[in-house]
Amino acid sequence: MVHAFIFPGQGSQVVGMGRELAATFAPAREVFQEIDDALGQNLSRLMFEGPAETLTLTENAQPALMAVSLAVLRVLEREGGIVLADLVAAVAGHSLGEYSALAAASALDIVAAAKLLRLRGAAMQRCVAPGEGAMAALLGVEIDVAEAICGAVTEGPEGREIVQPANDNGGGQVVISGHAGAVERAMAEAKARGKRAMKLPVSAPFHCALMAPAADAMADALASATLMPPVVPLIANVTAAKATDPAMIRAFLVRQVTGTVRWRESVLAMLALGVDSFVELGAGKVLSGLVRRIAPAETAINAAGTPAEIEALLKFLC
């Protein structure tokens, strides 16, 4: 089989994630300690014990999710002898998961990735005052219909408002993001077209033009960050195509803050590379579920970090 390793994004966090992994495997404890030290925070305790409302804060959730993903990978490497470059045809991550993917592929140092995600999360949260922005999932629509819906509702009582596709997740699910009023009108428009729409419990309108100040902050931070060519190609969120050049990856990470996460196309790009096995490393099962909807004939599994999951995954990979 030809494998791709994929890494989850925000929304997959849950109190207790990584706890059993740390209790069982020394390599996982090493990863958690490295990230705790890098951030000057006992992030691992927050992951293991909560409270949920603090873990869910964007500046905590983003490095925490990366920590679990990389801890799983470190265990596979140390306990199972897995060599990513020999086993995997591509890596990809959903939003913040792109940083996990780059760290997994040795393009970013784990400490640098943690610090960048802490900055990214804090900058994104500062962009819009609470209540001014929103996100919603449109169900039963493809990206072209979502774009048409967004384009039809940009004029509001306060003048032109932003709403745009944030995530093309595939399987008829597109997440939209922007001003709260415009998102509400887009939901109403989708329902008028016979589609379902569901508002999402998020703290800010991610992946839309309202995040421009955060993109500027990331451009400054990434300008001084050391990026190396990944040992396997990254499928970038904003292009849904292979990326190996550090300068291009740097630019894509900046564009990603305001741009659409093209996950459906990213999965199709990996299929075109011959991938027939998608392995989600880290908390939750969101991405493996999306892959099953986009490419139901292919294998999609997840390993959130229990010993049983690690053992099963090593048998599958080896």
Protein Blocks (a to p, Z undefined) as FASTA:
>chain_A
ZZddddddehjacehihklmmmmmmklmmmmmmmmmmnopafklmmmnopfklmmpmklm
mmmmmmmmmmmmmmmmmmnopafklmpgbdcdehjlmmmmmmmnopacfklmmmmmmmmm
mmmmmmpcghjaccdddehiafklmmmmmmmmmpcfkopaddddfbdgbjoiacddddfk
lmmmmmmmmmmnopacdddddfbdehifklmmmmmmmmmmmmmpccdddfbdcddfklop
acfbfklmmmmmmmmmmmccdfklmmmmmmmnopabdcdededjklmmmmmmmmmmbccd
ddehiaklmmmmmmmmZZ
